[in-house]
Amino acid sequence: MLATEKKASGESRRVVVVGATGNVGTSVVAALAEDPRVGSILGVARRLPQWSAPRTEWTQADIGRDDLVDLFRGADVVIHLAWLFQPSHNPLITWNTNVGGAIRVFRAVAAARVPALVYASSVGAYSPGPRTRGTREQAVGEDWPTEGWPTASYTREKAYLERSLDAFECAHPELRVVRLRPGFIFKRESASQQRRLFVGPLLPHWLVRPDLVPFIPDLPGLRFQAVHTADVGQAYRLAALSDVRGAFNIAAEPVVDAAMLGTCLGARTVRVPVWPVRAALSLAWHLHLVPASPYLFDGFMQLPLMDISRARTELGWSPRYSAREAVEEFLGGLREGAGMSTAPLVTTTPGGRAREVRTGVGARP
């Protein structure tokens, strides 16, 4: 008998959050802890945090090698968030964790007879969006192809897992599977982590102050959707505790472009072609000066805009923060070196920025 069949109406739920200490995981745990329908939360992470939330217990596990079935037994839903963005110079490591680890999570959910799985997909799973010259780009729904961008590890892995979940759902029709596909996710406390993952050690905090950035490059096609992490946490809460199935796009308005970034930083925009920016990033990445690869940049420039109508009407989700508020809060956190007392979000790592350089930017998890 599945766990939901044992639950009386209104009885509290047990939720397992895999990858509970990162940017999204901490907000998901916080959102679940505020819901009276949640009786207990098990946070799973590779490194135990100092931070916690009400009705939350923690366990240390690596999704790539540790037993997960026993951790999942008795749960009403498993939320899978764990993801390794680095090392970009060794995609085999990220593949083994992100793809191999996720498939182990999916199989453990079935083996433990957990009735529901909520998986963290991404806008990065989508194929390039439609382009219409001279008019506003059409936003895509959840039925848009999810073939990613083949040269970037992140988008390739997200697309592969979409196919894996398709097969998993066919093999286990008794399970309720939900996929959330958010845009770029920001909060103040994620700033230090995201600086390490995507920008590297050479960006000084003070340079992000308004009026110190000389200009924002206005690249053709530069636009993306952002959302505050707290709002994403609420989307996962709703997906975990309702009866919805399928995929949901998650993003806030307005669309972020060079003009908005210029306003946030008090900088003018300058029209720049894509190729010199891409060439400079490629050189910096090959020299281990920045962790984000030029292939990720290629995928970023191809992302579609998403229609979030289904999340509003079927999931009952709407963002509290605008995209601009999310971006501004993140930039403020970047200036302050903000973080949290969890291993992924810690403000400074042992050895600081010097160790980031010594160990090879983009060369280690």
C-alpha positions as semicolon CSV with decimal commas, in nm:
position;residue;x (nm);y (nm);z (nm)
1;M;0,000;0,000;0,000
2;L;0,135;0,341;-0,093
3;A;0,197;0,596;0,181
4;T;-0,088;0,821;0,070
5;E;-0,331;0,532;0,103
6;K;-0,238;0,511;0,472
7;K;-0,295;0,878;0,541
8;A;-0,620;0,989;0,693
9;S;-0,767;1,311;0,560
10;G;-0,577;1,608;0,699
11;E;-0,303;1,395;0,856
12;S;0,042;1,551;0,852
13;R;0,287;1,470;0,573
14;R;0,648;1,361;0,581
15;V;0,862;1,527;0,314
16;V;1,218;1,437;0,218
17;V;1,423;1,714;0,053
18;V;1,733;1,593;-0,129
19;G;1,985;1,875;-0,167
20;A;1,833;2,074;0,118
21;T;2,121;2,309;0,203
22;G;2,169;2,510;-0,117
23;N;2,008;2,821;-0,262
24;V;1,677;2,650;-0,339
25;G;1,685;2,379;-0,074
26;T;1,701;2,617;0,223
27;S;1,398;2,809;0,093
28;V;1,206;2,488;0,021
29;V;1,268;2,364;0,376
30;A;1,164;2,703;0,518
31;A;0,842;2,705;0,312
32;L;0,751;2,349;0,414
33;A;0,821;2,424;0,780
34;E;0,560;2,702;0,774
35;D;0,284;2,473;0,640
36;P;0,079;2,302;0,916
37;R;0,012;2,006;0,685
38;V;0,380;1,909;0,707
39;G;0,452;1,699;1,013
40;S;0,820;1,632;0,951
41;I;1,096;1,719;0,705
42;L;1,410;1,517;0,638
43;G;1,684;1,726;0,483
44;V;1,943;1,523;0,291
45;A;2,281;1,680;0,214
46;R;2,644;1,579;0,159
47;R;2,751;1,807;0,446
48;L;2,534;1,873;0,750
49;P;2,439;2,238;0,811
50;Q;2,438;2,452;1,122
51;W;2,112;2,610;1,004
52;S;1,778;2,437;1,056
53;A;1,402;2,496;1,058
54;P;1,107;2,373;1,270
55;R;1,016;2,002;1,243
56;T;1,332;1,937;1,039
57;E;1,591;1,667;1,091
58;W;1,908;1,618;0,886
59;T;2,099;1,327;0,746
60;Q;2,425;1,311;0,556
61;A;2,422;1,121;0,226
62;D;2,576;1,129;-0,120
63;I;2,321;1,052;-0,392
64;G;2,593;0,902;-0,607
65;R;2,683;0,616;-0,373
66;D;2,485;0,598;-0,046
67;D;2,172;0,393;0,019
68;L;1,866;0,611;-0,035
69;V;1,582;0,361;-0,009
70;D;1,584;0,346;0,371
71;L;1,596;0,728;0,386
72;F;1,284;0,752;0,171
73;R;1,072;0,484;0,342
74;G;0,756;0,628;0,499
75;A;0,780;0,957;0,309
76;D;0,478;1,104;0,136
77;V;0,687;1,294;-0,116
78;V;1,052;1,328;-0,214
79;I;1,173;1,662;-0,353
80;H;1,494;1,617;-0,553
81;L;1,702;1,937;-0,576
82;A;2,064;1,819;-0,552
83;W;2,284;1,946;-0,836
84;L;2,656;1,991;-0,899
85;F;2,739;2,291;-1,122
86;Q;3,116;2,254;-1,105
87;P;3,371;2,144;-1,222
88;S;3,298;2,276;-1,569
89;H;3,639;2,150;-1,683
90;N;3,550;1,791;-1,593
91;P;3,193;1,721;-1,712
92;L;3,225;1,353;-1,624
93;I;3,210;1,445;-1,255
94;T;2,896;1,654;-1,295
95;W;2,738;1,387;-1,517
96;N;2,798;1,112;-1,262
97;T;2,643;1,319;-0,982
98;N;2,366;1,499;-1,165
99;V;2,249;1,226;-1,402
100;G;2,367;0,910;-1,229
101;G;2,273;1,044;-0,886
102;A;1,928;1,163;-1,000
103;I;1,849;0,825;-1,156
104;R;1,946;0,661;-0,826
105;V;1,703;0,899;-0,650
106;F;1,423;0,812;-0,895
107;R;1,478;0,438;-0,848
108;A;1,493;0,472;-0,469
109;V;1,162;0,660;-0,470
110;A;1,001;0,369;-0,651
111;A;1,170;0,104;-0,436
112;A;1,063;0,281;-0,115
113;R;0,708;0,310;-0,253
114;V;0,695;0,686;-0,205
115;P;0,378;0,806;-0,382
116;A;0,512;1,136;-0,519
117;L;0,832;1,278;-0,664
118;V;0,896;1,649;-0,729
119;Y;1,201;1,709;-0,945
120;A;1,400;2,028;-1,005
121;S;1,418;2,069;-1,380
122;S;1,504;2,407;-1,534
123;V;1,449;2,651;-1,817
124;G;1,785;2,510;-1,926
125;A;1,614;2,186;-2,029
126;Y;1,425;2,364;-2,308
127;S;1,529;2,371;-2,670
128;P;1,606;2,717;-2,816
129;G;1,299;2,939;-2,824
130;P;1,112;3,075;-3,123
131;R;1,249;3,396;-3,272
132;T;1,036;3,647;-3,460
133;R;1,223;3,942;-3,606
134;G;1,081;4,281;-3,513
135;T;0,819;4,154;-3,265
136;R;0,811;4,036;-2,906
137;E;0,930;3,680;-2,867
138;Q;0,659;3,423;-2,807
139;A;0,671;3,265;-2,460
140;V;0,670;2,887;-2,463
141;G;0,452;2,654;-2,260
142;E;0,545;2,331;-2,087
143;D;0,493;2,139;-2,412
144;W;0,794;2,308;-2,577
145;P;1,067;2,052;-2,663
146;T;1,317;1,980;-2,386
147;E;1,630;1,895;-2,582
148;G;1,850;2,154;-2,412
149;W;2,165;2,294;-2,574
150;P;2,399;2,008;-2,658
151;T;2,743;2,157;-2,586
152;A;2,676;2,283;-2,231
153;S;2,697;2,026;-1,951
154;Y;2,417;2,187;-1,751
155;T;2,162;2,199;-2,033
156;R;2,264;1,858;-2,168
157;E;2,220;1,696;-1,827
158;K;1,885;1,866;-1,763
159;A;1,756;1,751;-2,103
160;Y;1,876;1,394;-2,047
161;L;1,696;1,376;-1,714
162;E;1,373;1,491;-1,879
163;R;1,393;1,179;-2,099
164;S;1,482;0,966;-1,796
165;L;1,174;1,093;-1,614
166;D;0,958;1,020;-1,918
167;A;1,068;0,656;-1,901
168;F;1,032;0,652;-1,521
169;E;0,673;0,774;-1,539
170;C;0,587;0,509;-1,798
171;A;0,736;0,238;-1,578
172;H;0,565;0,370;-1,261
173;P;0,225;0,514;-1,352
174;E;0,116;0,480;-0,990
175;L;0,358;0,758;-0,890
176;R;0,274;1,128;-0,909
177;V;0,566;1,306;-1,077
178;V;0,601;1,685;-1,090
179;R;0,875;1,879;-1,271
180;L;0,935;2,244;-1,192
181;R;1,122;2,444;-1,458
182;P;1,226;2,774;-1,301
183;G;1,421;3,059;-1,455
184;F;1,727;3,206;-1,282
185;I;1,685;3,183;-0,906
186;F;1,822;3,453;-0,676
187;K;1,817;3,559;-0,313
188;R;2,053;3,762;-0,098
189;E;2,193;3,459;0,082
190;S;2,286;3,283;-0,244
191;A;2,525;3,557;-0,355
192;S;2,853;3,412;-0,228
193;Q;2,773;3,066;-0,363
194;Q;2,673;3,192;-0,705
195;R;2,980;3,414;-0,723
196;R;3,198;3,106;-0,666
197;L;3,004;2,889;-0,912
198;F;2,974;3,126;-1,206
199;V;3,199;3,433;-1,170
200;G;3,500;3,310;-0,976
201;P;3,745;3,469;-0,731
202;L;3,853;3,769;-0,939
203;L;3,536;3,978;-0,896
204;P;3,576;4,216;-0,599
205;H;3,260;4,284;-0,395
206;W;3,301;4,659;-0,418
207;L;3,286;4,658;-0,798
208;V;2,916;4,564;-0,792
209;R;2,819;4,895;-0,629
210;P;2,591;5,123;-0,831
211;D;2,776;5,384;-1,038
212;L;3,103;5,187;-1,029
213;V;3,012;4,960;-1,319
214;P;3,109;5,162;-1,629
215;F;2,854;5,004;-1,864
216;I;2,638;4,698;-1,925
217;P;2,695;4,523;-2,259
218;D;2,365;4,514;-2,449
219;L;2,412;4,187;-2,636
220;P;2,168;4,088;-2,912
221;G;1,935;3,832;-2,754
222;L;2,033;3,914;-2,394
223;R;1,718;3,855;-2,194
224;F;1,622;3,602;-1,930
225;Q;1,365;3,533;-1,662
226;A;1,443;3,552;-1,292
227;V;1,256;3,458;-0,977
228;H;1,319;3,501;-0,605
229;T;1,423;3,182;-0,426
230;A;1,154;3,228;-0,160
231;D;0,890;3,220;-0,435
232;V;1,047;2,905;-0,579
233;G;1,031;2,751;-0,233
234;Q;0,657;2,817;-0,226
235;A;0,619;2,657;-0,570
236;Y;0,784;2,338;-0,443
237;R;0,564;2,342;-0,133
238;L;0,252;2,363;-0,348
239;A;0,374;2,091;-0,583
240;A;0,459;1,860;-0,293
241;L;0,131;1,897;-0,104
242;S;-0,122;1,909;-0,389
243;D;-0,235;1,648;-0,642
244;V;-0,089;1,813;-0,953
245;R;0,123;1,625;-1,206
246;G;0,348;1,719;-1,493
247;A;0,568;2,020;-1,565
248;F;0,531;2,381;-1,449
249;N;0,723;2,688;-1,565
250;I;0,824;2,915;-1,277
251;A;0,932;3,277;-1,333
252;A;0,850;3,634;-1,234
253;E;0,792;3,947;-1,438
254;P;0,939;4,149;-1,597
255;V;1,190;3,986;-1,830
256;V;1,546;4,084;-1,735
257;D;1,746;4,257;-2,007
258;A;2,044;4,493;-2,034
259;A;1,827;4,798;-1,968
260;M;1,704;4,656;-1,636
261;L;2,054;4,553;-1,531
262;G;2,178;4,901;-1,619
263;T;1,908;5,057;-1,403
264;C;1,992;4,825;-1,111
265;L;2,362;4,914;-1,131
266;G;2,329;5,277;-1,232
267;A;2,517;5,202;-1,554
268;R;2,455;5,292;-1,915
269;T;2,405;5,022;-2,175
270;V;2,630;4,986;-2,477
271;R;2,538;4,776;-2,777
272;V;2,804;4,507;-2,819
273;P;2,814;4,210;-3,058
274;V;2,812;3,866;-2,902
275;W;3,135;3,731;-3,049
276;P;3,392;3,943;-2,858
277;V;3,218;3,873;-2,525
278;R;3,206;3,503;-2,603
279;A;3,571;3,504;-2,711
280;A;3,681;3,681;-2,392
281;L;3,484;3,435;-2,178
282;S;3,631;3,141;-2,367
283;L;3,986;3,268;-2,311
284;A;3,920;3,335;-1,941
285;W;3,768;2,988;-1,895
286;H;4,054;2,808;-2,068
287;L;4,298;3,004;-1,849
288;H;4,100;2,900;-1,537
289;L;4,014;3,262;-1,454
290;V;3,636;3,209;-1,447
291;P;3,438;2,890;-1,368
292;A;3,148;2,940;-1,614
293;S;3,224;2,786;-1,952
294;P;3,165;2,951;-2,291
295;Y;2,935;2,659;-2,373
296;L;2,707;2,756;-2,085
297;F;2,707;3,110;-2,224
298;D;2,600;2,968;-2,562
299;G;2,312;2,783;-2,397
300;F;2,216;3,091;-2,196
301;M;2,184;3,300;-2,513
302;Q;1,946;3,042;-2,665
303;L;1,700;3,013;-2,376
304;P;1,332;3,067;-2,452
305;L;1,101;3,285;-2,249
306;M;0,848;3,080;-2,052
307;D;0,473;3,118;-2,017
308;I;0,382;3,066;-1,649
309;S;0,003;3,047;-1,699
310;R;-0,016;2,683;-1,592
311;A;0,162;2,751;-1,263
312;R;-0,087;3,026;-1,185
313;T;-0,403;2,836;-1,280
314;E;-0,327;2,475;-1,184
315;L;-0,059;2,502;-0,916
316;G;-0,208;2,817;-0,762
317;W;0,135;2,983;-0,758
318;S;0,219;3,347;-0,812
319;P;0,542;3,526;-0,722
320;R;0,555;3,768;-0,432
321;Y;0,871;3,935;-0,563
322;S;0,926;4,083;-0,907
323;A;1,220;3,972;-1,116
324;R;1,384;4,309;-1,061
325;E;1,348;4,276;-0,683
326;A;1,511;3,933;-0,697
327;V;1,802;4,064;-0,905
328;E;1,849;4,370;-0,684
329;E;1,848;4,160;-0,368
330;F;2,110;3,929;-0,519
331;L;2,331;4,221;-0,626
332;G;2,306;4,363;-0,274
333;G;2,412;4,026;-0,134
334;L;2,700;4,015;-0,381
335;R;2,826;4,352;-0,258
336;E;2,802;4,235;0,103
337;G;2,939;3,884;0,047
338;A;2,616;3,742;0,192
339;G;2,556;3,377;0,270
340;M;2,414;3,129;0,523
341;S;2,550;2,871;0,767
342;T;2,529;2,579;0,526
343;A;2,823;2,439;0,330
344;P;2,700;2,551;-0,016
345;L;2,597;2,900;0,100
346;V;2,881;2,979;0,340
347;T;3,019;3,329;0,296
348;T;3,385;3,224;0,278
349;T;3,525;2,878;0,218
350;P;3,840;2,749;0,395
351;G;4,135;2,920;0,233
352;G;3,911;3,185;0,076
353;R;3,958;3,311;-0,278
354;A;4,325;3,221;-0,280
355;R;4,231;2,855;-0,247
356;E;3,981;2,891;-0,533
357;V;4,272;3,001;-0,752
358;R;4,518;2,740;-0,625
359;T;4,278;2,448;-0,676
360;G;4,189;2,552;-1,030
361;V;3,887;2,769;-1,105
362;G;3,622;2,547;-1,261
363;A;3,832;2,234;-1,198
364;R;3,686;2,103;-0,873
365;P;3,338;2,047;-0,723
